[in-house]
Amino acid sequence: MTYEPRPTFPPDIPTDRPTPARIYDALLYGKDNYQVDRDAAARALTHEPNARLVVHENRAFLRRVVEYLVNEAGIRQIIDLGSGLPTQDNVHQVAHAIAPETRVVYVDNDPIVLAHGQALLADNPHTRVITADLRDVDTVLNHPDTRQLIDFTQPWALLSVAVFHFIPEDPQSIVAAYRAHMPTGSHLALSHLSQDATTPETAAEITAIYEQATAPMVLRSYQDIAGIFTGFRLVPPGLPLIMNWRPGIAPTDPERVWLYGGIGRTE
Ligand SMILES: C[S@@+](CC[C@H](N)C(=O)[O-])C[C@H]1O[C@@H](n2cnc3c(N)ncnc32)[C@H](O)[C@@H]1O
């Protein structure tokens, strides 16, 4: 008997260079990464021993953000830009624990996210994962899966958690293009690494790691991150370091986590 070789991932998944999604997965102790990603994560840990805490705090921030959006702001439709590989407490799982009818569209430009996301979501009618570049706003908004799940006449939430620091272009104008399709009561949630909250040495070492990756790391100042919320009103407590945004019960040393994060609402 002859066997067909097992299908491997699509050929457009690069295995010779690390990708942001897979480095992040490696830092979260995930299994959907390659040696090249684990090497990059190990290098990051050499220069930033808190790297695992940073990504853990970012996931905790994301969970609190979704709980706020669904529980307190009444949001029932979410587009999650740069969603990353499935892990624990994925956006749709947090949302569905509160409101099972919430629709979620995951968007990522790394094809490995689609490969693993589709398996997770196979039987979930309220959730889709699409492969698209978030900078291509028309493609994201007009994708058939987006059109099927998101009603743009109703408030919706745009998540961009830990993703704009991989985008060299001006995030404010990209968000403005989405904002044009967000009716009153819609929300933007964001976290972003900032050189203002770490040392110049750490900032330089970590950005250098991403020079060999499929996307560069672009740190921004607090002022530039705040500017992404142009056209939105920040909800309390504003734009603090992420562990101070509606903090959980276990306090984290502010010196150790260098992302700012918050939620803005369209008026
Ligand atoms: C650090 S992960 C964040 C994952 C998730 N949002 C979270 O906070 O846990 C960043 C993700 O953004 C994705 N990404 C980077 N550039 C992108 C782009 N131009 N368009 C869509 N996704 C992008 C990466 O592939 C990666 O999965």
The ligand as an SDF file (V2000), in Angstrom:
LIG
                    3D

 27 29  0  0  0  0  0  0  0  0999 V2000
    1.8850   40.1870   19.1730 C   0  0  0  0  0  0  0  0  0  0  0  0
    0.6480   39.4140   18.2300 S   0  0  0  0  0  0  0  0  0  0  0  0
   -0.8030   39.9640   19.0950 C   0  0  0  0  0  0  0  0  0  0  0  0
   -1.9040   38.9440   19.0930 C   0  0  0  0  0  0  0  0  0  0  0  0
   -3.1670   39.3590   19.8410 C   0  0  0  0  0  0  0  0  0  0  0  0
   -3.7340   40.5650   19.2790 N   0  0  0  0  0  0  0  0  0  0  0  0
   -2.8570   39.5910   21.2890 C   0  0  0  0  0  0  0  0  0  0  0  0
   -2.7690   40.7600   21.7000 O   0  0  0  0  0  0  0  0  0  0  0  0
   -2.7040   38.6350   22.0490 O   0  0  0  0  0  0  0  0  0  0  0  0
    0.6030   40.4670   16.7710 C   0  0  0  0  0  0  0  0  0  0  0  0
   -0.1770   39.8590   15.6150 C   0  0  0  0  0  0  0  0  0  0  0  0
   -0.3530   40.8510   14.6050 O   0  0  0  0  0  0  0  0  0  0  0  0
   -0.2300   40.2240   13.3520 C   0  0  0  0  0  0  0  0  0  0  0  0
    0.1010   41.2410   12.3390 N   0  0  0  0  0  0  0  0  0  0  0  0
    1.2610   41.9320   12.2030 C   0  0  0  0  0  0  0  0  0  0  0  0
    1.1960   42.7670   11.1560 N   0  0  0  0  0  0  0  0  0  0  0  0
   -0.0470   42.6110   10.6100 C   0  0  0  0  0  0  0  0  0  0  0  0
   -0.7150   43.1950    9.5010 C   0  0  0  0  0  0  0  0  0  0  0  0
   -0.1150   44.1170    8.7280 N   0  0  0  0  0  0  0  0  0  0  0  0
   -1.9820   42.8110    9.2220 N   0  0  0  0  0  0  0  0  0  0  0  0
   -2.5940   41.8580    9.9950 C   0  0  0  0  0  0  0  0  0  0  0  0
   -2.0020   41.2760   11.0670 N   0  0  0  0  0  0  0  0  0  0  0  0
   -0.7510   41.6380   11.3730 C   0  0  0  0  0  0  0  0  0  0  0  0
    0.8550   39.1970   13.5500 C   0  0  0  0  0  0  0  0  0  0  0  0
    0.8330   38.1900   12.5570 O   0  0  0  0  0  0  0  0  0  0  0  0
    0.5370   38.6900   14.9460 C   0  0  0  0  0  0  0  0  0  0  0  0
   -0.3110   37.5740   14.8990 O   0  0  0  0  0  0  0  0  0  0  0  0
  1  2  1  0
  2  3  1  0
  2 10  1  0
  3  4  1  0
  4  5  1  0
  5  6  1  0
  5  7  1  0
  7  8  2  0
  7  9  1  0
 10 11  1  0
 11 12  1  0
 11 26  1  0
 12 13  1  0
 13 14  1  0
 13 24  1  0
 14 15  1  0
 14 23  1  0
 15 16  2  0
 16 17  1  0
 17 18  1  0
 17 23  2  0
 18 19  1  0
 18 20  2  0
 20 21  1  0
 21 22  2  0
 22 23  1  0
 24 25  1  0
 24 26  1  0
 26 27  1  0
M  CHG  2   2   1   9  -1
M  END
$$$$
